[in-house]
Amino acid sequence: MRCAAPILNLCLLICALPLASSLLRAQEVVDRMVARVENDVILLSDVRLLARYQLLVDGKSESDAEILERLIDQWIVRNEADAARTPQPSDAEIARALQRLQRSFASKEDYDARRKLAGLSEADVRRLAANQIYLNNYLDSRFRTSVKVDEQAIQDFYQNSILPRAKARGQNPPSLDAAHDYIEEALVQRGINDQADRWLQESHSRLHVTKLLEESSS
């Protein structure tokens, strides 16, 4: 969705015409529709933007087809969140998310270098992080109360995950009491994710979706 530079004289204009034509074609490809979901559309530029965000956060991105599926999932969640009048994330929530992301890098300079390499502006990262928080907040409000975690599950997680991880790192493991709340929340989040996945699969079957990704990315 973006483009090119001033022409200084007639000679430069003539020389630049093939380049300008090429840039316009590239812009057209970026903005081409890759899916229709009900009466909305998903653009190839949407796929590319999420791919760049994944590159920043995870160091790699999924295939275009996998990212398109994620965007369709996001469309479902966003529609439901909007209908439920889910509050937009606060500035404080967004700031915390951005701080967590930056702390996952060795330094602020390392983070900035990766962000620029991924082709993302600070505004892009903020907008994508805010969108992620909004969708997660809705899923949390919808499914958290139905997730039940018992003490046996917490003890099993401690024995099978916390202790082996600490041993592999050569660290002294925390006590079960110290890790209890962390484990409980991790299991709640796992339960929310499982329920959300089942709900999304059911929702997909009721949607009218037309995928055009193969045609648009050729």
Residue pairs with C-beta under 8 A, 6 or more apart in sequence:
1 27
1 30
1 31
1 45
2 27
3 23
3 24
3 27
4 19
4 20
4 23
7 13
7 16
29 44
29 216
30 43
30 44
30 45
30 48
31 43
31 44
31 45
32 43
32 44
32 216
33 41
33 42
33 43
33 44
33 212
33 216
34 42
34 43
34 44
34 46
34 47
34 64
34 68
34 211
34 212
34 213
34 216
34 217
35 41
35 42
35 68
35 71
35 72
35 209
35 210
35 211
35 212
35 213
36 42
36 208
36 209
36 210
36 212
37 72
37 75
37 207
37 208
37 209
38 207
38 208
38 209
40 75
42 68
42 71
42 72
42 75
44 213
44 216
44 217
46 71
47 64
47 67
47 68
47 71
47 213
49 124
49 128
50 61
50 67
50 70
50 71
50 128
51 61
51 62
51 64
51 67
52 61
52 118
52 119
52 120
52 124
53 118
53 120
53 124
53 125
53 128
54 60
54 61
54 62
54 67
55 61
55 114
55 117
55 118
56 101
56 114
56 115
56 118
56 120
56 125
57 101
57 104
61 67
62 70
64 213
64 217
65 213
68 211
68 213
72 204
72 207
72 209
73 200
74 131
74 135
76 200
76 203
76 204
76 207
77 135
77 138
77 139
77 196
77 200
78 134
78 135
80 138
80 142
81 134
81 135
81 137
81 138
84 138
84 141
84 142
86 134
86 137
86 138
86 141
87 137
88 130
88 134
89 130
89 133
89 134
89 137
93 133
94 126
94 129
94 130
94 133
97 129
97 130
97 132
97 133
98 125
98 126
98 129
101 111
101 125
101 129
102 108
102 111
105 111
105 114
115 122
115 125
120 128
139 192
139 196
140 192
142 196
143 191
143 192
143 195
143 196
143 199
144 188
144 192
146 195
147 187
147 188
147 191
147 192
147 195
148 191
149 184
149 187
149 188
149 191
153 187
154 176
154 180
154 183
154 184
154 187
155 176
157 183
157 186
157 187
158 176
158 179
158 183
162 173
162 174
162 179
162 183
163 173
166 172
166 173
166 174
167 173
173 179
